[in-house]
């Protein structure tokens, strides 16, 4: 665990912390150091109580919101529930998606086995449509499924740079489902590098020292106006083999 917490933004109401990859947000059964304990300790030393608002996966790095007051926690929790906090991620995926403009995956998710999530719909019912440089994967309205555990999930992405074997994407999840970006990209055939849960660990094209997913920008509806905070892109994301 890093000895110091890197702060990207701080005011009296909220902070944005730069989360490292490979660190769990909360303490797990293994008892390894967790980020939230370090964050609470950091702000407690300043006489401030840190309040949990949202989480990032263990392998994901980047901008993480932390509320520093109860009113701010309520405000941000409500904003996240209403999808008013805009999150933008950088992701390195295998190969190059067939996108000239933007891609959109509009496929609901449902809990699967062993802490995994899956698409709530049969592959044979899911359509891929194209038009004006955009590609969209969706479940046609005629193919209604009846899964009470399913929740809408929409992910948009665009290509930033194509490497010989991998592609750097800018990804904007319109909804905030657990593992949403990872599930959607893997399902359409372009898993994130280093994603051993939804990708293929034995595929040499997917080998990477970490999960190649980074929250690089948050647009936050603040108590006093909109705020944008960015986290620098890891150097390795721009130098994929």
Rosetta blueprint (number, residue, H / E / L):
1 X L
2 X L
3 X L
4 X L
5 X L
6 X L
7 X E
8 X E
9 X E
10 X E
11 X L
12 X L
13 X L
14 X E
15 X E
16 X E
17 X E
18 X E
19 X E
20 X L
21 X L
22 X L
23 X L
24 X L
25 X L
26 X L
27 X L
28 X L
29 X L
30 X L
31 X L
32 X L
33 X L
34 X L
35 X H
36 X H
37 X H
38 X H
39 X H
40 X H
41 X H
42 X H
43 X H
44 X H
45 X L
46 X L
47 X L
48 X L
49 X L
50 X L
51 X E
52 X E
53 X L
54 X L
55 X L
56 X L
57 X L
58 X L
59 X L
60 X L
61 X E
62 X E
63 X E
64 X E
65 X E
66 X E
67 X E
68 X L
69 X L
70 X H
71 X H
72 X H
73 X H
74 X H
75 X H
76 X H
77 X H
78 X H
79 X H
80 X H
81 X H
82 X L
83 X L
84 X L
85 X L
86 X E
87 X E
88 X E
89 X E
90 X E
91 X E
92 X E
93 X E
94 X E
95 X L
96 X L
97 X L
98 X L
99 X L
100 X L
101 X L
102 X L
103 X E
104 X E
105 X E
106 X E
107 X L
108 X L
109 X E
110 X E
111 X E
112 X L
113 X L
114 X L
115 X L
116 X L
117 X E
118 X E
119 X E
120 X L
121 X L
122 X L
123 X H
124 X H
125 X H
126 X E
127 X E
128 X E
129 X E
130 X E
131 X E
132 X L
133 X L
134 X E
135 X E
136 X E
137 X E
138 X E
139 X E
140 X L
141 X L
142 X L
143 X L
144 X L
145 X L
146 X L
147 X L
148 X L
149 X L
150 X L
151 X E
152 X L
153 X L
154 X E
155 X E
156 X E
157 X E
158 X E
159 X E
160 X E
161 X E
162 X E
163 X L
164 X L
165 X L
166 X E
167 X E
168 X E
169 X E
170 X E
171 X E
172 X E
173 X E
174 X L
175 X L
176 X L
177 X L
178 X L
179 X L
180 X H
181 X H
182 X H
183 X H
184 X H
185 X H
186 X H
187 X H
188 X L
189 X L
190 X L
191 X L
192 X E
193 X L
194 X L
195 X L
196 X L
197 X L
198 X L
199 X L
200 X L
201 X L
202 X L
203 X L
204 X H
205 X H
206 X H
207 X L
208 X L
209 X L
210 X L
211 X L
212 X L
213 X E
214 X E
215 X E
216 X E
217 X E
218 X E
219 X E
220 X E
221 X E
222 X E
223 X L
224 X L
225 X E
226 X E
227 X E
228 X E
229 X E
230 X E
231 X L
232 X L
233 X L
234 X L
235 X H
236 X H
237 X H
238 X H
239 X L
240 X L
241 X L
